Amino acid sequence: MIKFSGIASSVLLASAVSLASPVASAQSEPTYFTSGGVKALYYKPDSNPKPRVGVLVVHRTSNYLSALACTELSKRGYGVFCMNTRYENNELLVDWDRIALDVKVGVDYLRKQPGMEKVILFGHSGGGPTLSFYQAVAENGIAFCKDPRKIVPCSDDLSKLPKADGLILADAHPGVPVILLRSLNGSVIEETPKKFNPQLDPYNTANGYNPNGPSNYSADFQARYYAAQSARMNALIDSALKRAQEIKAGNGPYPDNDMFFIPHGGNPGAGPGGASQLHSLDLNISLRKTNAPQKLLKNDGSVSTQIVTSVSPVELGTMSSTMSFDRGTKQLTLRSFLSTQAVRSTNSLNGIDHCSSNNSTICAVKSISVPTLVMGMGGYLFIRDSEEEFEASKATDKDLVYIEGATHGFTPCGNCINANGASEYSNSVKNMFDYINTWTLNRYAKSSPPASANNNPRAEGGAGRLPF
């Protein structure tokens, strides 16, 4: 283990109007804010200059200053702090737990706004593990992130983070390490480009690959491939830990850090096409659907309870992209890999030790008590992941809903399976943010949240960081 440097109805109605007036409009000139490595825009509705509920929106490395949630939530009456971390567009240098200090800046900012009573964290995609990690530490202290299972424990300076009042996970992935694990080409031999075990090669037609349409991998191949992905990740972790120990002992090529490249590992900057995830190639992989009937918010605004299956099409470009350097090679450092991208497992499907990493939505929600809303996008690939986040959540007030035909970015999917273009899912954005608004009003327009709503229909380096 390495350590890196009750209220009357009239009052409720008034509160609801102040939160989300139907005539509210998104702020035309959001306020720019910067502090240290944090950059942000604070959006308020022009018609409601002192919102009672604030929402923090952030990713790990992406620019979220003009994310869709910024305008959609502010025009519904919320103050929205859309921020970028110190690692904006810089995956190479990420040191995972430093991001929590950036999130603290945003929470503090919202708490200081006139009239602000509640703060909600909105975690989209990589913002899911970012904000769930923050809230888990804020609720439980640094004991959570110093768990002996962690490959890289956190620093002492994460103590006493201010807690938020709610958590929204919007197509949040289960954690950066899980995405890498499932993106690794499990047939790679000795971490050598273009050196593959043909019996494990997902792009070998003998194994079920179809270059022109949906692939069809047998249960036996899937089991062997998932185990091979885990074996490869575990070997990468062991190699990185050994090199980090050599640096700590003064025997490394540099005194502080070193490069760490992963061929055929998928480059997040290149989009999903840079990854070798079986469920992006085979429509029958179990990750593409829920285990149990769940709520599906349909385009017409109705809600059905059913097994939800992704309508996302297969990704036919993964073979060419994963073979390249720019699109298929993870370009990291020892620090950014071990702190942000590494997780232990026995297989990449359901044998993941989520709590071996601090970058894990599924581990974090097990320790989060505030009301939690989990939303999955029906036109993308985090279907089972969203359900698992909901199942793992400790919150007694929690909800899970899927948005029919929504892409990972919430917009209507135009090329999804069995769809007649984007028009079939034209209300995905409106339906999603209206649902969020109703969920929020039901909890934060009142003096206290309900006891349970599981089925609601509608700072620099810390002490002792070694070796870096």
ZIPETA-V425696 format. One record per backbone hydrogen bond with DSSP energy under -1.0 kcal/mol. CO is the residue of the C=O (numbers start at 1). NH is the residue of the N-H. If there is no record, write none. Layout:
BEGIN
co=(CO	CO)
nh=(NH	NH)
END
This chain:
BEGIN
co=(8	9	10	11	12	13	14	15	16	21	25	31	33	35	38	39	40	41	42	43	45	52	52	53	54	55	56	57	61	64	67	68	69	70	71	73	74	79	80	81	82	84	85	87	91	95	96	98	99	100	101	102	103	104	105	106	107	108	110	113	118	119	120	121	123	124	125	126	127	128	129	130	131	132	133	134	135	136	137	141	145	147	151	155	156	166	167	168	169	170	174	175	176	177	178	179	180	183	185	187	189	192	195	197	201	204	204	205	208	218	219	220	221	222	223	224	225	226	226	227	228	229	230	231	232	233	234	235	236	237	238	239	240	241	242	243	244	245	246	247	258	260	262	264	267	268	271	272	277	278	278	280	281	282	285	286	287	288	294	295	296	297	298	302	304	306	308	311	317	318	321	325	327	328	328	330	332	333	334	335	336	337	344	347	351	352	353	354	356	358	360	361	364	365	365	371	372	373	374	375	376	377	378	382	383	384	385	386	387	388	389	397	399	401	402	403	403	405	406	407	411	416	421	422	423	425	427	428	429	430	431	432	433	434	435	436	437	438	440	440	441	453	462)
nh=(12	13	14	15	16	17	18	19	20	24	46	42	40	38	35	84	33	82	31	80	48	117	118	79	120	81	122	83	89	67	70	72	73	74	75	78	77	55	43	57	41	39	88	90	94	98	99	102	103	104	105	106	107	108	109	110	111	112	113	116	54	165	56	168	170	127	128	130	131	132	133	134	135	136	137	138	139	140	141	144	154	150	2	158	159	121	373	123	375	125	361	179	180	181	182	183	184	276	188	197	192	195	189	200	204	207	209	208	216	222	223	224	225	226	227	228	229	230	348	231	232	233	234	235	236	237	238	239	240	241	242	243	244	245	246	247	248	249	251	250	334	332	330	185	270	271	274	275	280	281	282	315	215	285	288	289	384	310	306	402	304	404	301	298	296	294	290	417	321	322	324	329	267	265	266	262	260	337	338	339	340	341	353	351	346	354	356	357	151	360	364	365	367	368	394	167	399	169	401	171	403	380	311	386	387	388	389	390	391	392	393	372	374	376	297	378	406	413	379	410	407	419	424	425	426	428	431	432	433	434	435	436	437	438	439	440	441	442	443	444	445	456	465)
END
